[in-house]
């Protein structure tokens, strides 16, 4: 048996639990704000579109996309487009249902 030293990539149970709680709270806030906006008369398509614009801006900021553009390179544009359409559709219908 060999003894391995902990690396920075190993999961930390306490941090993982906190991430799960944070994700649950943030998803609840997202659904609540979407419901409020749609009930105020804003079309669900616009609310979905703004959600993805905000997401794109936050990803660029957090991952510093301007320093490493290769980080956003895709292998298959066809599958990437399909994935994006499925994500937008599921978000749109979720907001529409709210």
N, C-alpha and C positions, 0 to 999 in steps of 0.2 A: 504494500500500500504506500502510495506516495502522498505526501502532505502538500496541498496546493495553497498558495498564498492568495488572499482575496484580491481581485482586480477591480478596477473602477467600473467594469461592465457587469458585475454580478448584481443580482436583484437583492434589494434590501426590503424585507417584508413590511416594515413600518412605513417606508416611503411608498411602497406599492399600494398599501391600504389607503394612505392619504390621497394618492393620485386617483383611486377609485371613487372616494368620497367627493373629491373636487370635481371629477368628471360628472358625477351624478348631479351635483349642485349646479354646475354650469349648463348641463343639458336641460335641467328644469328651468333655469333662467331663460335659456334660448326659446323653449316652448312657450313659456309665459309671455315673453315679450312678443313673440310671433302672434300669439293669440290676441294680445292686446292690439297690435297694429292692424291685424286683419279685421277685427271687430270695429276698428275706427274707420274702416272703408278703404284701406290700402290694399291693392290687389295682391294675392298670394305670390304671383310670379315676381312682382317687384320686391316683396319681402325676401323671397328666396334669393333673388339676384343680389340684393344688398348684403345678405349673409355671406355669399361667396366672395363678394368684393372685399368685405371686411376680413374674411379668412385669408385671401390672397395677400393683403397688406400685412397682416400679422405674421404670416409665414415668411414673407420677405424680410421683415424686421427681425424675427427670432432666429432665422437661419442665415441671416446676412447674405442674401442671394446675390448681391452685387459683387461679393468677394470671390465666389466660386459658382459661376454660371453652369458648370458641368453638373452640379448637384440636381438641376432641374431637367437634365436631358432624359428623353423618353426613348424606349426601344421600339415601341409600336404605336404610332399615332392613332391607328384605327382602334386599338384596344383602349388607349387613353381617352379617346373621344367617347367611346361606348361607356366606359366607367364614369366619365363626367356627366353624360346624359342620364345614366341610371341614378347617380347621386342627386343630380338636380331634380329628376322626376320624383324620387322618394321624398326629398325635402319639400318640393312643391305640394305633393299630395298630403304630406303630413301637416303642413301649414294650412292647406285648404280644409282638411278635416277638423282642425282646431276651430 
